[in-house]
């Protein structure tokens, strides 16, 4: 890359995994040693408590049916395993008690079987057991074997496998760690702004993105703008047919010190037929969650908010033109449907805590793509606008390495296989794959639970149920 092509100012919208990892990569890449970086995030506080990358725990596993994600996850895991104070896994950020993936029927767990096959294939290629120790991977052919491998007396699923090479990370601590490193490495070259809510992208008549305008009118100009706003990305640029915000249910119940000690070294346990999973606790709360098709929250927003062409056109700007977009709604309890589903999963897996009240619940917002592949590419229409989003509920584990891949894509040097998977798919490509601009769910094979749920409708059902109960 010649110096004249290196942007002097990069603006990153979003202080989550993709945005922060990109900033770290830019700051440590000699080609960008003169580049200034500005990171903006709408949240008043960072780490953003409502971001999908912030929570008590996130699974770190190389267990995929797709080999390219498994290989990338193994690269990341090598860095997660650095538990020195300055390493990604230091200060209690990473733990490796394993990961058990099950399905309800031996014939029904296609994704489970494909993931096991991928792990074994990578282990066979890893002659020195540098990344994958095949002795720590075991097929589980019945409930008895699942119980023995996981340590739980009650299990869901009758087929699966356990991979003791996998683990989990404290998400909030990891985001805080990345922010701290960015400030340490970047010094005066980097500015991190919280409470900076982007109102719209700035695009010139020549269809060149020149930065953003914040709510309140302030404009920030940059040579390269990277939209890495997670589930909020579709509210900033037209991503219909390519990205969709879906809300996932998770909850916590209080447990005792004795229960923490009993469960903390057990593997993360997921039943892929239901999407339900629990991550071993390190505090006096047990997390139960669902990796499912999720809730949508369709809202009509002004077309000009996501379509820069609208502002640069000769159309009548006074007309009310709207586009329906699923928009994250935060700070709310999970719907009654979600509460019941989590409760049922607790009864199945850890019945001794199943009747305890939730200490808290949360709707966690994914930025889903139709195939579950990330969207990491230049925008096909607007120059100097790069998109890095579409985590689809599995982006966090790549935190230590995804920024390097994003910078590779910015430079045009990304591995061709990843570039193909993370490309901007045309309308014709989406249609050929059976997807439309109105797709409602990620179809990567790892999801479960009800389809097509609308958040407002599910919340209303809970209100009706509450009113009915109050009259009894």
Secondary structure, DSSP 8 states (H G I E B T S, - for coil): --GGGS-SEEEEE--SHHHHHHHHHHHT-GGGTT-EEEEE-S-SSSS-TTSTT-SS-EEE----SSHHHHHHHHHHHHHHT--STTSTTTTTTEE---EEEEESSTTT-HHHHHHHHHHHHHHHH-TT-SS--GGGEEEE-SHHHHHHHH--SS-S-SEEEEETT-EEE-HHHHHHHHHHHHHHHHGGGEEEESS--EEEEEE-TTSBEEEEEETTS-EEE-SEEEE--GGGGGGTS--TTT-EEEEEEEEEEE--HHHHHHHTTS-EEEETTTTEEEE--SSSEEEEEE-BS-EE-EEEEEHHHH-HHHHTSSS-TTS--EEEEE----S----HHHHHHHHHHHHHH-GGGTTS-EEEEEEEEEEE-SSS--EEEE-SSSBTEEEEE--TT--GGGHHHHHHHHHHHHHT-S-HHHHHHTS---HHHHHHTT--TT--S--SS--BS-SSEEHHHHHHHHHHHHHHHHT-
